[in-house]
Amino acid sequence: MYKISKKSKQILILGVSVMTILFIIYKVIGRNEQSIEGGHGNRRDAVEDIIHNEHDLAESSHRIEELEEKIAVLEKRIPRTYQDVKYLNYLTRKRILVTGGAGFVGSHLVDKLMKEGQEVIVVDNFFTGRKQNVEHWIGHENFEMIHHDIVHPLYIEVDEIYHLASPASPPHYMQNPVKTIKTNTIGTINILGLARRVNAKILLASTSEVYGDPEIHPQPESYWGHVNPIGPRACYDEGKRISETLTYAYAQQENMHVRVARIFNTYGPRMHMNDGRVVSNFILQALKSEVITIYGSGEQTRSFQYVTDLVDGLVLLMNSNYTQPVNLGNPVEHTINQFAEIIKDLLGGNSKIVHLAEVQDDPQRRKPDISRAKKYLNWEPKVSLNIGLQKTVTYFREELRKFKHSQRNKFVDEH
Ligand SMILES: O=C(O)[C@H]1O[C@H](OP(=O)(O)OP(=O)(O)OC[C@H]2O[C@@H](n3ccc(=O)[nH]c3=O)[C@H](O)[C@@H]2O)[C@H](O)[C@@H](O)[C@@H]1O
């Protein structure tokens, strides 16, 4: 028998093992190479897909741009209808800036000035103002809207300025007190600076809040007020007080034409649903059969004027020669308890009245002495509380309907 030596056996085993290992390594490398090649192929496909998609996207956005241009052209052909405006020739027509012109009061003033035939420029940062308040004038040749925050300087040419820009509802101005102060200090300086540069007459919308929690009743313009300078309302009260100070300082130093209106509680259509002031709160609560919320005892008083009375007064003041502050408000005074009952009676419904915590520094009695406005402007309010509230209720009913409709659509979209 052929005998294999022990050494040869070892060499043979070693050789077979090496061959096996080499074979395994070869197989593994081969597979990897294959997968690398395959990977390259997938990536190439993916890159091609991306290029293809980008091309599609570019083509689609180009097509969308084309369609948008076409829509714009077609829209221009649709005749828009506007409320009638008077025709004024270029000698009598004024260019009037309304800061805060998309707000509740501002937009009613814009309506009045537009109908008079003036050229109106609205400046608003839309913090509390809304485009929908003035959308019925968009596109009119006498109307222009600028999205601008008056804490930055503004350079335009105007003849008159109604300076209304500032949040006015307590929950709104307290929500961002620093912004409220900036608007009423830096913002007012910017607008006074603009008035000085272009020699425009300027009317400042001040407020009954400059009287703070008054110790004199009713409040005449000669009263200096009772304001807590570090309380939660101070951002607005002191903001408006410094606005008045600035206005008269500019008037004296720069020989400018100024007017100051101290506006008392005002209500009407276009108040925001979230305005938070008593008129909108009570009406909405009664319409929704929710509880009517009285802050504190409800024995504090207010005197409510309808917004169109106010804007009539603002325009009369601007056109007068009177330069001292003028109260604009309705002197018919009610306690908040009485006002809640008035709203309940008007709307029927079964809302309950509840008393919540009292608001800090809430003025306890407020009623304007309007003898100045009567004497110098021949102005007094015309719209009774009953008529004004009915118009406001009609507006809020419609707002609620639109809101419910939008909520229903939202629900349908989401499901
Ligand atoms: O409406 C206005 O024109 C004025 O509104 C506010 O002053 P305020 O009188 O405090 O206005 P509201 O928030 O409407 O409050 C009036 C009274 O009703 C009370 N209130 C308000 C809301 C509510 O839900 N329940 C309620 O009892 C308040 O505590 C306050 O005593 C602003 O600070 C003024 O600048 C602005 O000129």
The ligand as an ORCA input file, in Angstrom:
! r2SCAN-3c Opt
* xyz 0 1
  O     -63.898    101.111     23.715
  C     -63.125    102.061     23.743
  O     -63.195    102.912     22.927
  C     -62.080    102.131     24.820
  O     -61.914    100.812     25.306
  C     -60.957    100.576     26.285
  O     -61.353    101.002     27.551
  P     -62.415    100.236     28.453
  O     -63.427    101.265     28.827
  O     -61.773     99.537     29.574
  O     -63.123     99.188     27.484
  P     -63.748     97.732     27.697
  O     -62.701     96.682     27.671
  O     -64.827     97.640     26.707
  O     -64.350     97.722     29.172
  C     -65.428     98.492     29.575
  C     -65.878     97.997     30.926
  O     -66.520     96.724     30.788
  C     -65.880     95.769     31.589
  N     -65.947     94.476     30.877
  C     -65.285     94.268     29.733
  C     -65.390     93.082     29.051
  C     -66.184     92.070     29.580
  O     -66.328     90.942     29.021
  N     -66.830     92.292     30.745
  C     -66.739     93.476     31.413
  O     -67.349     93.627     32.482
  C     -64.488     96.285     31.849
  O     -63.952     95.767     33.022
  C     -64.750     97.778     31.914
  O     -65.162     98.129     33.186
  C     -59.656    101.196     25.813
  O     -58.665    101.108     26.755
  C     -59.802    102.584     25.331
  O     -58.640    103.058     24.787
  C     -60.792    102.666     24.274
  O     -60.932    104.005     23.877
*
